Amino acid sequence: MSDAPTVNKEALKSEIRQAIINRKVNICPMTVRLAWHSAGTFDAKDNTGGTNGAGMRFEPESADGANAGLHIVRHILSPVQQQYPDVSFADLWTYAGASAVEFMGGPKVPHHFGRSDHADGQKCPAHGRLPDASQGAQHLRDVFYRMGFDDREIVALSGAHTLGRCHIERSGYDGPWTRHPLKFDNQYFKNLLFLEWRPKKWDGKLQYEDVETGELMMLPTDLAIRDDPKFRVIAEQYAKDEQLFFRDFGEAFGKLLALGVPVPVPSAELSQRQKDGIAFREAAMHGSVDGVKALAGKVDVDEIESTSGRTALHKAAFFGHTKTVQFLLSSKAKVNVQDYNGDTPLHDAVKHDHPAVVEQLIAAGADAKIRNKVGQSPLDIANSHGHKHLTSKL
């Protein structure tokens, strides 16, 4: 798909936030890892790998040990994609990763849509393209130079370790890099440079623990950032200047997510009719009768908003704009159109307790027996929301 105006980015971001931050989980760090790992397979020499195609849905990429556990966040984001079927999984994963950085207090990461989903795993890259945490500075350069990054970008992207922690059952490593793994900041660099580290004595892979408490960890690749002279100079800058780190990370992560993605074709200019349709629904949402009347002769009053399946009548009923509803009904607006959630305008009017609008819709032929995707009729909604005064109208 292209970066089309039909993608309501803020609405999509809101759905992503609810999916990855809720009473059950805050899975933002893993969401960043999903985006990172879907991108980090890119090879600039032959333009293979990268985020385009969402190859992690298939073997061999899904079975790469470096991607262990990422099926969890992919499953969590799947219902969001069902609500936005025009958005590819590849775009969703990367936009979710970019958004997760922002949700945790980090920089705004540049992101454009334009990725497509492959039909199978034939274009999946072979295992071994992602960084190996047991290696050193030369390995980091080999991996990141392959993608087209320089030393500054390598260090900036390594700063993603300020988030989350390692889990022994997935990577063989265990522990957090910082004491605030859900906060995006420059603490990773401060800990790396200013704490004393020693090899951890345990039965697992070689990793390092802080000498003072033994509660924090670093990987061999992290120590390579500290010990390599060129890497260290950059790390010192980031430890001193958080805003510099934010700026460089945002640019580098945005570049990472875009590797191998077709350059987006500028969205075609909206036709005047499309612009009028958007303005018409906007006027209905705000209860602007004059605005609705001015545009009514230029648009289809039942035109559906592509991102939500909602009509002007849905929007007016939702906010209880009786005069706007009256005009739309007089213009023969359809009363039983169901949106992406299966809700009709009557569902919305009942849920938000607009008795006058409920009466208008019923009089115009609204069907009170229609059930939405979760099986609720308007009567069910009235009962569940305690709107007993509406039940007799239904």
Helices and strands as residue ranges (DSSP letters): H 9-20, H 28-39, G 55-57, G 61-63, G 65-67, H 70-83, H 89-103, H 137-147, H 151-158, G 159-162, E 165-166, H 168-171, E 175-176, H 187-194, E 197-199, E 208-210, E 217-218, H 220-227, H 229-240, H 242-258, H 272-285, H 289-296, H 312-319, H 322-330, H 345-351, H 355-363, H 378-384, H 388-391
